[in-house]
């Protein structure tokens, strides 16, 4: 097998399967078994339409504050692929990922009948090769797409967290919340805790949990939260915890994510207990770039990877809680297979001018498509066209006064390009080995 450097590996694993997304556990299971892969750490799996990344970040931060050795697998990345695989809060380096890719490739070719793996499947197995070699106490695995047939689900979790169920990825998961809920509930395991933070869970989630005998815990019934002045209170099976500071992660929905996080930790307390100080410290330290991230300086710049109506509605609520800004300019780029019209409706009347931009690649929507959706939604505001997110952002910066606000949103691609542009301008360029991918 010829030696490959990191960039060559990423290019290779993107090309070896004819489809970028093909759900199913048969392929990943065959290569997993060929690797003889076994994970000794206690596993927490996290699925949901939105809020997965935030929940994973808070779980990681609290467990690290408690002194546990923690692995985290998440997707997609923003700037560097290495962001996906973290050990004790630190992204693994290129050399270690290359070695893991080589191990997966050897098993795939020599012992698994040259099974074709998708980009996400290959990356998931490589991450787990690394995790299996570490003395980890807890491993947090974020589902890439759906749940039941996602590569992460090839590994049994001690606790499953479902943040919410909304309409997204309908080409793969179904056209209704019931169908999508059934797919996401596939991460539940018999007799194991299943934490659901959706306040109106689809019947399919409840039915599946009951059918397999999962220990389903519902927000509002088995656990929940109360907002108070400057703080909040969590209640659950483990009791009540008051006087909690709001999470460092911004956004109105983060308290619900934090409540799901604490419910999951309560479910694991016999094996991995955490203290109130661990919780306070972890919630204060959790970070997640690109999720309602407000950058320092003026004009105010908000980065948010919201790319479906549910996430954009939460974004709209968060924007309204920021206070008054004379103008809000949106740097807006999306993938064409998303609900662009629904996203535009969610921000109706909130944007002074739209700086719409093309996204590269076959899935990228053109600025013309975005402009037509804005008009059809009656979203209001001027519409200006640009060839890229970087060009759109530069124009928005040029137009905004120091008291205005610039929102960059619509896709991981959009946010990543603006982040890289700002990093380059500051003279702190980060290597970009691979564009951010869905999973």
KEVO-806990 format. One record per residue (C-alpha): residue number from 1; residue in three letters; x, z, y. Coordinates in nm, 4 decimals. Layout:
residues N
- NUM/ALA/X/Z/Y
...
//
This chain:
residues 439
- 1/UNK/0.0000/0.0000/0.0000
- 2/UNK/0.1634/-0.1049/0.3295
- 3/UNK/0.2217/0.1743/0.5801
- 4/UNK/-0.0214/0.1745/0.8710
- 5/UNK/0.0025/0.3511/1.2018
- 6/UNK/-0.2952/0.5382/1.3439
- 7/UNK/-0.4417/0.2491/1.5425
- 8/UNK/-0.4082/0.0220/1.2381
- 9/UNK/-0.5915/0.2719/1.0204
- 10/UNK/-0.8811/0.2949/1.2655
- 11/UNK/-0.9048/-0.0812/1.2827
- 12/UNK/-0.8899/-0.1032/0.9027
- 13/UNK/-1.1617/0.1506/0.8263
- 14/UNK/-1.3920/-0.0215/1.0723
- 15/UNK/-1.3546/-0.3530/0.8873
- 16/UNK/-1.3668/-0.2677/0.5168
- 17/UNK/-1.7463/-0.2366/0.4978
- 18/UNK/-1.9623/-0.5328/0.6052
- 19/UNK/-2.2031/-0.3044/0.7946
- 20/UNK/-2.1219/-0.0472/1.0600
- 21/UNK/-2.4071/0.1728/0.9360
- 22/UNK/-2.5384/0.1874/0.5802
- 23/UNK/-2.6954/0.5137/0.4783
- 24/UNK/-2.6612/0.6436/0.1232
- 25/UNK/-2.4674/0.9038/-0.0737
- 26/UNK/-2.3642/0.6993/-0.3786
- 27/UNK/-2.0524/0.5481/-0.2221
- 28/UNK/-1.9223/0.8619/-0.0552
- 29/UNK/-2.0052/1.0671/-0.3656
- 30/UNK/-1.8064/0.8331/-0.5898
- 31/UNK/-1.4955/0.8542/-0.3715
- 32/UNK/-1.5402/1.2302/-0.3207
- 33/UNK/-1.5332/1.2757/-0.6962
- 34/UNK/-1.2350/1.0409/-0.7315
- 35/UNK/-1.0503/1.2613/-0.4821
- 36/UNK/-1.1502/1.5741/-0.6747
- 37/UNK/-1.2575/1.7071/-0.3394
- 38/UNK/-1.3838/2.0644/-0.3265
- 39/UNK/-1.4404/2.2703/-0.0126
- 40/UNK/-1.3919/2.6456/-0.0480
- 41/UNK/-1.5024/2.7371/0.3035
- 42/UNK/-1.8547/2.8512/0.3813
- 43/UNK/-2.0262/2.5376/0.5187
- 44/UNK/-2.2785/2.5152/0.8024
- 45/UNK/-2.4377/2.1726/0.8482
- 46/UNK/-2.6075/2.0766/1.1754
- 47/UNK/-2.8595/1.7950/1.2184
- 48/UNK/-3.1030/1.6970/1.4924
- 49/UNK/-3.1816/1.4233/1.7399
- 50/UNK/-3.0234/1.6114/2.0312
- 51/UNK/-2.8337/1.9371/2.0698
- 52/UNK/-2.6178/1.9051/1.7572
- 53/UNK/-2.2905/1.8946/1.9454
- 54/UNK/-2.3785/2.1920/2.1641
- 55/UNK/-2.4824/2.4007/1.8645
- 56/UNK/-2.1622/2.3125/1.6792
- 57/UNK/-1.9530/2.4016/1.9851
- 58/UNK/-2.1190/2.7434/2.0202
- 59/UNK/-2.0876/2.8180/1.6483
- 60/UNK/-1.7196/2.7293/1.6604
- 61/UNK/-1.6504/2.9354/1.9734
- 62/UNK/-1.8241/3.2505/1.8464
- 63/UNK/-1.6635/3.2340/1.5023
- 64/UNK/-1.3200/3.1813/1.6564
- 65/UNK/-1.3798/3.4787/1.8875
- 66/UNK/-1.4544/3.6817/1.5749
- 67/UNK/-1.1154/3.5880/1.4299
- 68/UNK/-1.2314/3.3499/1.1593
- 69/UNK/-1.0441/3.0349/1.0611
- 70/UNK/-1.2816/2.7528/1.1510
- 71/UNK/-1.2943/2.3808/1.0819
- 72/UNK/-1.5219/2.1504/1.2818
- 73/UNK/-1.6199/1.7907/1.2090
- 74/UNK/-1.8246/1.6162/1.4748
- 75/UNK/-1.9020/1.2688/1.6065
- 76/UNK/-1.8808/1.0497/1.7951
- 77/UNK/-1.5671/1.1047/1.9997
- 78/UNK/-1.5351/1.0330/2.3679
- 79/UNK/-1.1679/0.9495/2.4276
- 80/UNK/-0.9664/1.0033/2.1095
- 81/UNK/-1.0739/0.9837/1.7472
- 82/UNK/-0.8871/1.3116/1.6849
- 83/UNK/-1.1642/1.4968/1.8719
- 84/UNK/-1.3751/1.4624/1.5572
- 85/UNK/-1.1572/1.6865/1.3387
- 86/UNK/-1.0645/2.0299/1.4693
- 87/UNK/-0.8993/2.3282/1.3071
- 88/UNK/-0.9181/2.6589/1.4927
- 89/UNK/-1.0261/2.4770/1.8063
- 90/UNK/-0.7406/2.2237/1.8053
- 91/UNK/-0.7778/1.8539/1.7271
- 92/UNK/-0.5617/1.7430/1.4336
- 93/UNK/-0.2754/1.5059/1.5093
- 94/UNK/-0.2370/1.1380/1.4233
- 95/UNK/0.0063/1.1924/1.1366
- 96/UNK/-0.2259/1.4275/0.9537
- 97/UNK/-0.5200/1.1927/0.9909
- 98/UNK/-0.3094/0.8999/0.8679
- 99/UNK/-0.2129/1.0967/0.5562
- 100/UNK/-0.5782/1.1803/0.4928
- 101/UNK/-0.6833/0.8174/0.5417
- 102/UNK/-0.4185/0.7150/0.2892
- 103/UNK/-0.5454/0.9707/0.0367
- 104/UNK/-0.9017/0.8397/0.0704
- 105/UNK/-0.7842/0.4797/0.0394
- 106/UNK/-0.5814/0.5518/-0.2731
- 107/UNK/-0.8758/0.7223/-0.4407
- 108/UNK/-1.1136/0.4489/-0.3292
- 109/UNK/-0.8983/0.1668/-0.4676
- 110/UNK/-0.7445/0.3255/-0.7750
- 111/UNK/-1.0181/0.5545/-0.9071
- 112/UNK/-1.3475/0.4512/-0.7456
- 113/UNK/-1.3686/0.0793/-0.8239
- 114/UNK/-1.2741/-0.0230/-0.4684
- 115/UNK/-1.5986/0.1239/-0.3342
- 116/UNK/-1.6623/-0.0049/0.0181
- 117/UNK/-1.7017/0.2815/0.2653
- 118/UNK/-1.8428/0.2641/0.6160
- 119/UNK/-1.6358/0.3845/0.9110
- 120/UNK/-1.8232/0.7153/0.9188
- 121/UNK/-1.8040/0.7693/0.5419
- 122/UNK/-1.4297/0.7043/0.5373
- 123/UNK/-1.3761/0.9375/0.8314
- 124/UNK/-1.5930/1.2112/0.6796
- 125/UNK/-1.3985/1.2078/0.3545
- 126/UNK/-1.0655/1.2064/0.5391
- 127/UNK/-1.1743/1.5059/0.7465
- 128/UNK/-1.2755/1.6939/0.4335
- 129/UNK/-0.9407/1.6132/0.2681
- 130/UNK/-0.7777/1.7924/0.5615
- 131/UNK/-1.0226/2.0830/0.5532
- 132/UNK/-0.9727/2.1277/0.1775
- 133/UNK/-0.6012/2.1858/0.2376
- 134/UNK/-0.6630/2.4655/0.4889
- 135/UNK/-0.7543/2.8314/0.4189
- 136/UNK/-1.0733/2.8102/0.6269
- 137/UNK/-1.3398/3.0775/0.6454
- 138/UNK/-1.6131/2.8546/0.7893
- 139/UNK/-1.6552/2.4781/0.8098
- 140/UNK/-1.9048/2.3305/1.0567
- 141/UNK/-2.0201/1.9774/0.9735
- 142/UNK/-2.2234/1.7770/1.2250
- 143/UNK/-2.4510/1.5154/1.0697
- 144/UNK/-2.3868/1.1663/1.2021
- 145/UNK/-2.7251/1.0002/1.1504
- 146/UNK/-3.0404/1.1458/0.9960
- 147/UNK/-2.9422/1.3928/0.7281
- 148/UNK/-3.0653/1.3164/0.3780
- 149/UNK/-2.8458/1.0087/0.3315
- 150/UNK/-2.5698/1.0954/0.5786
- 151/UNK/-2.2157/1.1303/0.4391
- 152/UNK/-2.1987/1.4945/0.5520
- 153/UNK/-2.4816/1.5716/0.3100
- 154/UNK/-2.2489/1.4983/0.0168
- 155/UNK/-2.1267/1.8551/0.0647
- 156/UNK/-2.3543/2.1549/0.0037
- 157/UNK/-2.4029/2.3868/0.2985
- 158/UNK/-2.4633/2.7594/0.2842
- 159/UNK/-2.6758/2.7282/0.5983
- 160/UNK/-2.8444/2.4269/0.7591
- 161/UNK/-2.9451/2.4002/1.1253
- 162/UNK/-3.1999/2.1461/1.2528
- 163/UNK/-3.1992/2.1450/1.6319
- 164/UNK/-3.4962/1.9147/1.6965
- 165/UNK/-3.6709/1.5965/1.5865
- 166/UNK/-3.7352/1.3135/1.8322
- 167/UNK/-3.7621/0.9352/1.8195
- 168/UNK/-3.4194/0.7750/1.7892
- 169/UNK/-3.2387/0.5521/1.5372
- 170/UNK/-3.5803/0.4323/1.4255
- 171/UNK/-3.4345/0.1227/1.2564
- 172/UNK/-3.2777/0.3585/1.0023
- 173/UNK/-3.4906/0.6737/0.9973
- 174/UNK/-3.8501/0.5613/1.0510
- 175/UNK/-4.0962/0.4988/1.3314
- 176/UNK/-4.2561/0.8454/1.3550
- 177/UNK/-4.1444/1.2049/1.3943
- 178/UNK/-4.2822/1.2742/1.0480
- 179/UNK/-4.0593/1.0108/0.8903
- 180/UNK/-3.7566/1.1135/1.0932
- 181/UNK/-3.8183/1.4816/1.0208
- 182/UNK/-3.8227/1.4143/0.6476
- 183/UNK/-3.4809/1.2494/0.6747
- 184/UNK/-3.3294/1.5285/0.8817
- 185/UNK/-3.4720/1.8038/0.6590
- 186/UNK/-3.2727/1.6501/0.3752
- 187/UNK/-2.9829/1.8801/0.4683
- 188/UNK/-3.1831/2.1866/0.3569
- 189/UNK/-3.0831/2.3473/0.0257
- 190/UNK/-3.2903/2.5547/-0.2193
- 191/UNK/-3.2784/2.9297/-0.1515
- 192/UNK/-3.0454/2.8786/0.1468
- 193/UNK/-3.1183/2.9493/0.5154
- 194/UNK/-3.2668/2.6536/0.7036
- 195/UNK/-3.2787/2.7193/1.0785
- 196/UNK/-3.5220/2.4986/1.2734
- 197/UNK/-3.5127/2.5122/1.6552
- 198/UNK/-3.7800/2.2474/1.7142
- 199/UNK/-4.0785/2.4294/1.8693
- 200/UNK/-4.3155/2.1721/1.7148
- 201/UNK/-4.1544/2.0757/1.3861
- 202/UNK/-4.3094/1.7819/1.1999
- 203/UNK/-4.5163/1.8733/0.8968
- 204/UNK/-4.2643/1.6838/0.6840
- 205/UNK/-3.9956/1.9416/0.7713
- 206/UNK/-4.2194/2.2311/0.6696
- 207/UNK/-4.3341/2.0574/0.3529
- 208/UNK/-3.9814/1.9698/0.2402
- 209/UNK/-3.8548/2.3225/0.2967
- 210/UNK/-4.1454/2.4596/0.0966
- 211/UNK/-4.1027/2.2049/-0.1827
- 212/UNK/-3.7377/2.2901/-0.2460
- 213/UNK/-3.7661/2.6634/-0.1770
- 214/UNK/-3.5440/2.6709/0.1314
- 215/UNK/-3.5450/2.9865/0.3440
- 216/UNK/-3.7003/2.8179/0.6481
- 217/UNK/-3.6680/3.0062/0.9770
- 218/UNK/-3.8676/2.8665/1.2692
- 219/UNK/-3.8078/2.9228/1.6377
- 220/UNK/-4.0985/3.1197/1.7849
- 221/UNK/-4.1861/3.2681/1.4453
- 222/UNK/-3.8672/3.3986/1.2843
- 223/UNK/-3.6347/3.3929/1.5836
- 224/UNK/-3.6478/3.3130/1.9520
- 225/UNK/-3.5399/3.4008/2.3015
- 226/UNK/-3.6689/3.5368/2.6298
- 227/UNK/-3.5217/3.4315/2.9625
- 228/UNK/-3.4694/3.7064/3.2140
- 229/UNK/-3.3153/3.7247/3.5602
- 230/UNK/-2.9534/3.6192/3.5170
- 231/UNK/-2.9550/3.6823/3.1437
- 232/UNK/-3.1487/3.6279/2.8225
- 233/UNK/-3.2548/3.8113/2.5100
- 234/UNK/-3.2343/3.6901/2.1505
- 235/UNK/-3.4597/3.8167/1.8747
- 236/UNK/-3.4500/3.7375/1.5048
- 237/UNK/-3.4356/3.8820/1.1575
- 238/UNK/-3.1205/4.0709/1.2475
- 239/UNK/-3.2869/4.2455/1.5405
- 240/UNK/-3.2816/4.2003/1.9171
- 241/UNK/-2.9788/4.1360/2.1362
- 242/UNK/-3.0362/4.1719/2.5079
- 243/UNK/-2.8240/4.1346/2.8174
- 244/UNK/-2.6730/3.8026/2.7084
- 245/UNK/-2.5172/3.5834/2.9752
- 246/UNK/-2.6323/3.2231/2.9781
- 247/UNK/-2.4084/2.9876/2.7779
- 248/UNK/-2.1201/2.8205/2.9572
- 249/UNK/-2.2667/2.4882/2.8466
- 250/UNK/-2.4959/2.3702/3.1241
- 251/UNK/-2.8585/2.2697/3.0827
- 252/UNK/-3.1982/2.4259/3.0398
- 253/UNK/-3.2066/2.3493/2.6670
- 254/UNK/-2.8851/2.5324/2.5886
- 255/UNK/-3.0566/2.8685/2.5458
- 256/UNK/-3.2632/2.7238/2.2596
- 257/UNK/-2.9429/2.5865/2.1057
- 258/UNK/-2.7802/2.9266/2.1505
- 259/UNK/-3.0777/3.0953/1.9818
- 260/UNK/-3.0444/2.8617/1.6823
- 261/UNK/-2.6738/2.9409/1.6743
- 262/UNK/-2.7389/3.3159/1.6647
- 263/UNK/-3.0098/3.2736/1.4010
- 264/UNK/-2.7609/3.0868/1.1814
- 265/UNK/-2.4969/3.3550/1.2341
- 266/UNK/-2.7542/3.6229/1.1493
- 267/UNK/-2.8280/3.4380/0.8254
- 268/UNK/-2.4573/3.4474/0.7369
- 269/UNK/-2.3863/3.8003/0.8576
- 270/UNK/-2.3341/3.9451/0.5088
- 271/UNK/-2.0444/3.7062/0.4494
- 272/UNK/-1.9213/3.6354/0.8038
- 273/UNK/-2.0327/3.9122/1.0443
- 274/UNK/-1.9821/3.8762/1.4176
- 275/UNK/-2.0055/4.1395/1.6884
- 276/UNK/-2.1902/4.1350/2.0188
- 277/UNK/-1.8555/4.0970/2.1948
- 278/UNK/-1.7773/3.7943/1.9776
- 279/UNK/-2.1113/3.6418/2.0752
- 280/UNK/-2.0613/3.7062/2.4452
- 281/UNK/-1.7075/3.5723/2.4384
- 282/UNK/-1.7997/3.2632/2.2365
- 283/UNK/-2.0975/3.1683/2.4518
- 284/UNK/-1.8785/3.2011/2.7617
- 285/UNK/-1.6004/2.9837/2.6175
- 286/UNK/-1.7904/2.7040/2.4443
- 287/UNK/-1.7083/2.3608/2.5839
- 288/UNK/-1.8495/2.0156/2.5143
- 289/UNK/-1.7386/1.7264/2.7363
- 290/UNK/-2.0021/1.4749/2.8389
- 291/UNK/-2.3065/1.6969/2.7869
- 292/UNK/-2.4394/1.7712/3.1337
- 293/UNK/-2.0804/1.8148/3.2428
- 294/UNK/-2.0486/1.8724/3.6173
- 295/UNK/-1.7062/1.7751/3.7444
- 296/UNK/-1.5300/1.9675/4.0217
- 297/UNK/-1.5039/1.8126/4.3656
- 298/UNK/-1.7305/1.6151/4.5964
- 299/UNK/-1.9406/1.4132/4.5679
- 300/UNK/-2.0855/1.5940/4.2690
- 301/UNK/-2.0385/1.3940/3.9485
- 302/UNK/-2.2527/1.4658/3.6420
- 303/UNK/-2.1588/1.3203/3.3016
- 304/UNK/-2.4248/1.3112/3.0310
- 305/UNK/-2.4330/1.1067/2.7104
- 306/UNK/-2.8163/1.1172/2.6997
- 307/UNK/-2.9273/0.7961/2.5311
- 308/UNK/-3.2856/0.8538/2.4209
- 309/UNK/-3.6040/0.9635/2.6028
- 310/UNK/-3.5969/1.3189/2.4664
- 311/UNK/-3.2423/1.3819/2.5869
- 312/UNK/-3.3088/1.2073/2.9183
- 313/UNK/-3.6157/1.4226/2.9832
- 314/UNK/-3.3922/1.7281/2.9399
- 315/UNK/-3.1386/1.5661/3.1719
- 316/UNK/-3.4103/1.5132/3.4350
- 317/UNK/-3.5037/1.8806/3.4151
- 318/UNK/-3.1413/1.9834/3.4490
- 319/UNK/-3.0947/1.7596/3.7526
- 320/UNK/-3.3971/1.9152/3.9213
- 321/UNK/-3.2446/2.2620/3.8802
- 322/UNK/-2.9187/2.1676/4.0544
- 323/UNK/-3.0569/2.1954/4.4059
- 324/UNK/-3.0894/1.9403/4.6838
- 325/UNK/-2.8777/1.6247/4.7148
- 326/UNK/-2.9560/1.3602/4.9796
- 327/UNK/-2.8961/1.0775/4.7329
- 328/UNK/-2.8506/1.0484/4.3571
- 329/UNK/-2.6726/0.7379/4.2296
- 330/UNK/-2.6880/0.6539/3.8591
- 331/UNK/-2.4085/0.4728/3.6767
- 332/UNK/-2.6161/0.3446/3.3867
- 333/UNK/-2.5071/0.1655/3.0689
- 334/UNK/-2.6855/0.1664/2.7312
- 335/UNK/-2.6877/0.0082/2.3887
- 336/UNK/-2.9575/-0.2543/2.3464
- 337/UNK/-3.0962/-0.1007/2.0247
- 338/UNK/-3.2001/0.2164/2.2117
- 339/UNK/-3.5324/0.2895/2.3857
- 340/UNK/-3.4148/0.1735/2.7280
- 341/UNK/-3.7641/0.1688/2.8759
- 342/UNK/-3.8316/0.5261/2.7651
- 343/UNK/-3.5044/0.6443/2.9167
- 344/UNK/-3.5868/0.4784/3.2492
- 345/UNK/-3.9336/0.6353/3.2562
- 346/UNK/-3.7829/0.9805/3.2024
- 347/UNK/-3.5904/0.9486/3.5307
- 348/UNK/-3.8682/0.7865/3.7318
- 349/UNK/-3.8422/0.8728/4.1005
- 350/UNK/-3.5176/1.0679/4.0636
- 351/UNK/-3.2593/0.7950/4.1314
- 352/UNK/-3.1814/0.6524/4.4773
- 353/UNK/-2.9824/0.3566/4.3435
- 354/UNK/-2.8983/0.2324/3.9948
- 355/UNK/-2.5478/0.0981/3.9339
- 356/UNK/-2.6274/-0.0824/3.6098
- 357/UNK/-2.3416/-0.2118/3.3980
- 358/UNK/-2.2690/-0.4202/3.0926
- 359/UNK/-2.1317/-0.2522/2.7807
- 360/UNK/-1.8849/-0.4407/2.5630
- 361/UNK/-1.9582/-0.5170/2.2001
- 362/UNK/-2.2509/-0.6712/2.0138
- 363/UNK/-2.4743/-0.3660/2.0636
- 364/UNK/-2.4179/-0.3386/2.4389
- 365/UNK/-2.7107/-0.4091/2.6706
- 366/UNK/-2.6511/-0.6376/2.9680
- 367/UNK/-2.7034/-0.5161/3.3218
- 368/UNK/-2.9918/-0.7634/3.3474
- 369/UNK/-3.1735/-0.6024/3.0549
- 370/UNK/-3.1279/-0.2600/3.2142
- 371/UNK/-3.2507/-0.3848/3.5524
- 372/UNK/-3.5638/-0.5326/3.3969
- 373/UNK/-3.6370/-0.2043/3.2181
- 374/UNK/-3.5960/-0.0064/3.5416
- 375/UNK/-3.8383/-0.2370/3.7203
- 376/UNK/-4.0904/-0.2358/3.4350
- 377/UNK/-4.0821/0.1447/3.4235
- 378/UNK/-4.1425/0.1707/3.7970
- 379/UNK/-3.8418/0.4003/3.8119
- 380/UNK/-3.7683/0.3215/4.1767
- 381/UNK/-3.4408/0.2811/4.3619
- 382/UNK/-3.2157/-0.0120/4.4402
- 383/UNK/-3.0496/-0.1875/4.1454
- 384/UNK/-2.6937/-0.3188/4.1633
- 385/UNK/-2.5153/-0.5067/3.8815
- 386/UNK/-2.1606/-0.4488/3.7544
- 387/UNK/-1.9447/-0.5824/3.4743
- 388/UNK/-1.8405/-0.2413/3.3401
- 389/UNK/-1.8968/0.1327/3.3773
- 390/UNK/-1.5621/0.1633/3.5553
- 391/UNK/-1.6627/-0.0945/3.8159
- 392/UNK/-2.0034/0.0663/3.8595
- 393/UNK/-1.8501/0.4098/3.9050
- 394/UNK/-1.5997/0.2830/4.1614
- 395/UNK/-1.8838/0.1298/4.3625
- 396/UNK/-2.0901/0.4480/4.3408
- 397/UNK/-1.7952/0.6547/4.4636
- 398/UNK/-1.7521/0.4119/4.7508
- 399/UNK/-2.1155/0.4449/4.8538
- 400/UNK/-2.1708/0.8180/4.8082
- 401/UNK/-2.1186/1.0748/5.0781
- 402/UNK/-1.9613/1.4073/4.9873
- 403/UNK/-2.3061/1.5707/4.9742
- 404/UNK/-2.4497/1.3153/4.7314
- 405/UNK/-2.4615/1.3197/4.3525
- 406/UNK/-2.3451/1.0597/4.1000
- 407/UNK/-2.4943/1.0630/3.7513
- 408/UNK/-2.3073/0.8803/3.4746
- 409/UNK/-2.5235/0.8456/3.1643
- 410/UNK/-2.6878/0.6307/2.8970
- 411/UNK/-2.4238/0.6116/2.6239
- 412/UNK/-2.1059/0.7685/2.4913
- 413/UNK/-1.9397/0.4395/2.5856
- 414/UNK/-2.0476/0.4702/2.9487
- 415/UNK/-1.9315/0.8283/2.9872
- 416/UNK/-1.6056/0.7684/2.7984
- 417/UNK/-1.5023/0.4776/3.0180
- 418/UNK/-1.5665/0.6737/3.3360
- 419/UNK/-1.3795/0.9749/3.1984
- 420/UNK/-1.0820/0.7554/3.1139
- 421/UNK/-1.0962/0.5906/3.4562
- 422/UNK/-1.0846/0.9292/3.6299
- 423/UNK/-0.8050/1.0455/3.4014
- 424/UNK/-0.5973/0.7360/3.4775
- 425/UNK/-0.6556/0.7757/3.8514
- 426/UNK/-0.5326/1.1344/3.8302
- 427/UNK/-0.2189/1.0189/3.6470
- 428/UNK/-0.3066/1.2027/3.3257
- 429/UNK/-0.3847/0.9129/3.0993
- 430/UNK/-0.4956/0.9991/2.7477
- 431/UNK/-0.4328/0.7520/2.4658
- 432/UNK/-0.7456/0.5685/2.3597
- 433/UNK/-0.7010/0.4582/2.0010
- 434/UNK/-1.0622/0.3645/1.9397
- 435/UNK/-1.3769/0.3153/2.1409
- 436/UNK/-1.6388/0.5854/2.0817
- 437/UNK/-1.8671/0.4996/1.7926
- 438/UNK/-2.2149/0.6124/1.6992
- 439/UNK/-2.0821/0.7995/1.3982
//
